[in-house]
Amino acid sequence: MPEIAILHLIYQQKAYEGDAKDHEFSGTSMREHWTSGYEDTKRTLKRRDWIKMPDEGMGLVVHDVHRETESA
C-alpha cells in the first residue's frame, strides 16, 4: 500500500445557517465561506508535520484541522 496523506478542508456549518447553507449564495455568506476556507487552509499549512509524506508502512494518514488536538 502506498503512503498517502489527506488534508481535510471541510466547511464547518455555522449554528445560525440551518439548512440554508446548501442554497444561500448571497455575497455576504460567500465571503464568509471563503474567509473560513482561507483561515482553515492557513491553519492546515502551518502544520509542517502534516504536509510531509507519511513514513513508509503507515499507508493512509488523514489530517483535519477541525479535529486536531489542542496539544498539536
KAZI-V257154 format. One record per backbone hydrogen bond with DSSP energy under -1.0 kcal/mol. NH is the residue of the N-H (numbers start at 1). CO is the residue of the C=O. E is the energy in kcal/mol with one decimal. If there is no record, write none. Layout:
NH&CO&E + NH&CO&E
This chain:
4&59&-2.1 + 6&61&-2.9 + 8&63&-3.3 + 17&14&-1.5 + 20&17&-1.7 + 23&20&-1.7 + 24&20&-1.4 + 30&26&-2.5 + 31&27&-2.3 + 32&28&-1.9 + 33&29&-2.3 + 34&30&-2.7 + 35&31&-2.5 + 36&32&-2.4 + 37&33&-2.5 + 38&34&-2.6 + 39&35&-2.6 + 40&36&-2.4 + 41&37&-2.4 + 42&38&-2.4 + 43&39&-2.4 + 44&40&-2.4 + 45&41&-2.8 + 46&42&-1.4 + 47&44&-1.4 + 48&46&-1.8 + 50&47&-1.9 + 51&47&-1.0 + 52&48&-1.2 + 58&55&-2.1 + 61&4&-2.7 + 63&6&-3.0 + 67&64&-2.3 + 72&69&-1.4
